[in-house]
Amino acid sequence: MTRTRVRDLAEATGAEVVLKGWLYNRRSSKKFHFLLLRDGSGIVQCVVNRDEFDEQQFTEIGKIPYESAIEICGIANSDDRAPGGVEIHANSVECLCIAEEYPISKQEHGPDFLLSHRHLWLRSRKQVALMHIRDEVIRTIRDEMHARGFTCIDAPIFTPTACEGTSTLFEVDYFEDEKAYLTQSGQLYMEAAAMALGDVYCLGPTFRAEKSKTRRHLTEFWMFEPEMAFADLDDVMSLIEGLLSRIVERVLEHCREELEVLERDIEKLEKVQSPFPRITYTEAVERMNAEGHSFEWGGDLGAPDESVISSWYDSPVLVHRYPEEVKAFYMKRDPQDSRLAMGVDVLAPEGYGEIIGGGQREDDLDSLVGRIQEHGLSEEDFRWYLDLRRYGSVPHGGFGLGVERTICWLSGVDHVRECVPFPRMLYRIYP
């Protein structure tokens, strides 16, 4: 018989099925074993009746160690009391691989122990739920970009120069004593691709050698970075709003069970409705000071400041037109006020902070050369990037969405380390 996945059991009620998975949990009485089988798509209860097995079989089934690989054949019955509404009446149980004593027990473990056993911790219900939500977020991004006519372009991992500043680069040895760096962002390459294909995006790993240990930081994380030709800051903000709205909608539609496993307050996600609030950096500073949160105009927003601003709204808030001194060299200045950059950061509600940063890029050659010089960067290193302004430059813009930070907010978990399969952090590169 063909193997049936747990997620498909509702369509197989009344039929005999074969399940293959791992023993997640068990409780027993004199007459029954209740086995919880997990297969990655879900968990189902399988009932073993002593009257239908010989004495030795029934006894051995009661001794199968947790996380052993098992195969169960039986009848799928509808049962509103059972997880997923289906229960298996088992007629055979075969142990495919007997597990050793499982190191992650039912007792509480500290984060260091769990991170050191991430390869096993990943099997737990909450971690599986987070990976399903991650999959849904990434799938939604790709579906939405395809529907909008964007082309996926893969950005290089090795780069010859910094994108976001030299202090957070991972340096690696290349060939013949040449140095290369792990990418901080695919944005500059997406700008080149946008001049060839119009609307493009990349989705992949990026790296920051930032010695930070906050709950929002990883040294290796995934970024979604779209770039649009013939676009200004308003176009960028419209794309952000449309995409985030769709991501929330899809997660609520397809990951309701996972959100419940994570004990997420779903009502808070249901309040996320477009249009999203949009305020200028200056308006945010004025309101913070008016409410007693002291902040000097011209500084970059820190986590406490972002938490204050996001507390004003139920939906993500788009804060735009920051002081140009706190933004990257490639950000276009506001034609109405040269002190400001045409940038935008998106702050998630509930104190989750920045999940998106982007804006309109500088499309004027002379202005960009001046900005490179002001930042003390090598004009020669950015020769190819400056070529984009020499040959058919147009207004363009885009943004970077931190995948793990977005999942962290949607899932309501405390730390981004749980939102990536194998986190890389300061002092943590195992397993």
N, C-alpha and C positions, 0 to 999 in steps of 0.2 A: 504493500500500500504506500501511496505517496505521503510524505510527511506534511502535516498541517501545522501552520504557525498559530500561536496562541491568539494573535490579533484577528485571525480569520475564523475562530471557533463559532462565533455567532451565526455564521452562514452554514455551519455543519451540524447544527443541533439535530439529534435523532440518528445521526450516522456514526459508524465506527471510524475512529481516527487514530493516527499514529503521531505521537508527540516526541520530540527529542530536545533535551535541554539539560538543565542542572538542578539539583535538589536545593531549593532555596530555604525551605523550612519544613518542619514536620511536627505534628502532634498525634499522639496515639492513645488508644484505649484498649480494653481487652478484645474488642470485636472489630475495631477499625484502625487503619492508619490514614491520616489526612496529609497527603504529600503536596507541597507547593512546588510546582515546576516552573522555572523561568526559562525563557528561550531568547531573551533580548527584545522580543516584540510585546511581551507581557508576562503576567503570572497567572497560573490557573491552579485550582485545587483539584487533586485527583484522589478519589476515595477508594481505598483498598479494603474489601470486605473479607474478614477472616474465613467465612463460610465458603468462599470461592477460590481459596488458595490452600495448598497443603500446609501443615504446621511449620515445616522447615522454611518454606518460602516466606510465609507471613512473618516469621521471626527474623529472617535475614533482611527483609524489607525494612523492618523497624530499626536495623542497625546501620543502614547505609549512611555514610558520613555526609555532612553538608558539603555542597558544591561538587559532589560526584556527578559525572555525566550519566544520564539515564534515558531510557526509552520506555514510554508507556503507551500501551494500546488500550482502547476502551471506547465507551459510548459517550458522546457529548450530549449532556442534558441541560436544558434551560433551568436556571435556578436564580431567582432574583436575589437571594441571600449571598450568592457566591460572587467573588471578585470578577467583574466583567460580565456577570449574568449567566455564566456557563460553568458547569462542574463536570468532571470526567469520572464516569463509573469504570474503574480500571479492571481489565481482565488479564493483563500481563504487565509485569515490571521487570525490565532488564537493566542491570548496571553495566554501562559501557566502559567506565573508568572510575575506579574507587579513589576518591581524594584522600590526601593526608589531612591531618587535623588542621582546620582552617584557622589562620592566624587572626582574622578579624572576627571577634566574637560579638555577642549581643551586648556586651558591656561597653561603656563609653571609652573612646580612644581619643588622645590628643591629636591636634592637626599635624604635628611632626611625624607621628607614627603613621597616620593615614596617608600623608604625602609620600612617605617612604614605601608604602604599600599601595601606591596609586594604581598599579596594574591589577590589584585585587579590589581595592576600594571602588573602582569604576563599575563593579558588578552590583553595587547596592542600589536600592530602588530610587533614591533621590538622584544619584549620579546618572543612572540610566535615563531618568526623566529629563535631566539637564541636557544630556546628549541628544535626546529626541527633539527638545526645543531648539538646540543649536542647529540641528539638521533642518528644521522647519524654517528658521530664520535665513539660513544660507539658501535654501531652495526658493524661498519667497523673493529674496534679492535677485537671484538669477531669473526667475520667472518674470518679475516685474521689469527688469532691464530688457529682457527679450521682447516683452510686450511693447515697450517704449522705443524699440528700434536701436538699442545700444549694442555695440559689438564688444565681446570680451577679448581683451588683449592682455597677455601675461607679461608682467614686468619682471626684469632681472632681479635675482637675489644678490649677486655680486655687483657692486657699483664702485666707480673710481673716485667719487666725491661724496661729501655730505649733502643732505637735503635739508635737515632740520637743525643743524649745528654740530660742530665737531666734537663737542664734549660727551656726546652719547653714542659714539660709533663703536662697533665691534670691528677691530682690525684683524685681517687675516693675511697670511703670506700667499702671494700669487706666484706666477712664474718669473724666473730671472730677477729675483730681488724686488719685484714690483709689489706694492701694497694694494689690497682691495678691501672693501668694507661691506658688511652685511647691510642690506637696504633698510633705511628708516622709513621709506615711503616709495610707492610707485608713481607718485604724482607727476614728477617732471617727465617721466616717460609717457604717461598718459596724455600730457599736453602735446607731445610730439605725435602720438597716435591720433589725437583729436584733430590735428591739422591734416591728417591723412584720411580719416574715416568719419569725422564729424562728432558723433556721440559714442564714447567708449567707456569701458571700466576694467579694473583689475580687482581680483579678490585673492589674497594670499598672505603668507606670513611676512611680518616686518619685525625689526629688531631695534631695541634701544638699550644702550649700556648705561642706564640711569640707575644710580645707587639709591633706589627708593624701595621702601618696604610697606607702602600703604596698601589698603585693600583694593585699590584701583589699578595697581601696576603689575605688569609682567615684563620680562625682558624679551620674550618672543610672543607675539600676539598677531591676530589676523585682522586685516584691514580691507574694507570695501571702499574703492576709490573710483568714482565716476568722474569724467571730465567732458564738458560740452563746448563745442565751438559755437561762436555767435551767441554767447550767453553772458548775462550780467548777474549781479548779486541777487536780484529778485528771482531770476530763473533758477539759480542755485537753491534759494530758500523754498521755492515752489516744489522742486524735486525732492528736497529733504522731507517736506511735509507730506507729500504724496506717498513716498516710500515708507516712512515711519508709520503712517496710518495703516498702510497695507500690511506691514509686518505685524502690528498689534492685532489687526483683524484676523490674520491667518493663524497666529498663535492661539488666540481665543477660540477659533473655529476648530483647529486640528489638535491642540495640545491641552484640552481642558482636563483630561485625566492627569497628565503630567503636572499641571499647575496645582491640582488638588493634592498630589503626592508631596509636593514641595510646600504645601500649606500656604500657598500664595493667596493674598487677598485679591480675588478676581474682580471685585467691584471697583478697585482702584484702576485696574487696566481698562475696565469698561467705561470709565470716565474720560479716557483719552480720546478726544474727538477733535477733528479739524473744524475750523481753522485753528492752528496753534498760535499762541500769543507771540508777538514779535516786539521786542523793545530794543532801543539803542543802549549801548554801553553807558552813555551819559545819563540816560533815564534811569538805568539800574543803579548807578552810583548815587544819584540824587535821592532815589527812594530808600536805598539802604541807610544813607546818612539821616534822612528824615525819620526813619524808624529806630534810630539809635545804634545802628551797626556802622561804626566808623570805618570809612574807606576813602583813601585819597585818589582823586582822579589822576589817571596816568599809569597806575599800577596794574599788573595782571591779576585776574581773579584767581584766588586760591580756593581750596575745597570748602572752607567755612563760608566764604562769600557766595560760592555757587549754591550751597545748601540753602542759604537765606533766599536767594533769588528764586530757586526752584520751588520753595515752600509757598510762593504766592499763587501757584497754578496747579491744576490737576493734570495738565498735559505737558509734554516737553515744551520748553520756551526757547525761542531763537533770539540770542543776544547778538546784535550786529554793530558794525562800525566801531571797532576798538581803536585805541591809540596806536598809531603805526609803529611806535617804538617797541611794542610788545608782540608784534607779528613778524612773520618771516619776510625775507627780502623780496620774495616774488609777489607779495600781495599788492594789489593796485591801491593807490591812494584815492580818497574820496575827492572828486572834482569840486565839491562844494566846501570842503574843509580839509586842507592838506595835512592837518594833524591826525587825521583818521585813516584807517585802512578799511577797504571794502571787504571785511571778513565777517564771518558768522560762526559762533559756537552754539551748539545745542545742548542744553542742560536738561537731563532727565528729572522727573519729579521724585519725591520721596527721598531727596538727599543723595541720589546716585551720581550727580555731577555730570561732567562733560562726556558725551558719547559721540559727538560729531564736531569736527572743526573743518572749516573750508572758506570759500569766498571767491571773489573775482581776481584773476591773475593780471599782473602788469603786462600789457601788450605793446607798450612803446619801448623801442630799443634803447634810446638814450636814457630814459628813466630807469630802465632795468640795469643798465651798465652803472649808472650812478648809485643805485641801491646796492649792487654787488660791492662796489668800492667802499661805500659807507659801512658795510658789515665786515670789511676786512677780508673778503673772499677773493680767490684767484679768478681773474677774468678768463684766463686760459682754461681753467678747469670747466668753465661753463660755456665754452665756445659753441658747442653743439646746441646748448639750450638757447643761447643768444641767436643762433641761426633761425630759430622759429620765429623771431621777430624781424628777421631780415627778408624772409621769403613768404609774403602773404599773411602777415600778422592780422589777427582779428580778435575782438573781445571774446574771452572765454573764461570758464570757471568750473569749479567742482568742489568736492569735499572728501574727507576720509571718515568713515564710520568704523569705530572700534567694535568688532564683532563680540568679543567677550564682555565688554562693558554694557553693550546693548542687551545681551542675554542675562547678565547679572541683574539689570533693572527689571526686565520682563519676568524673571523667575523669582525675584525678591530674595535672592541669597546675599550673604554678607560680603563675599570675596570673589574676585574674578578668577582666582585659581581653580574654583570648582566649575568654571564655564568653558574650560579647554581640556581636552582629554589628558594631556600630560604637561602640566604647567612648568614653565621655566621662569625662575625668579632669582633675585639676589640670594646667593648661597644655596640654591636648589636647582640641580640639573639631573638628579636621579629620581626615578628610573628613566 
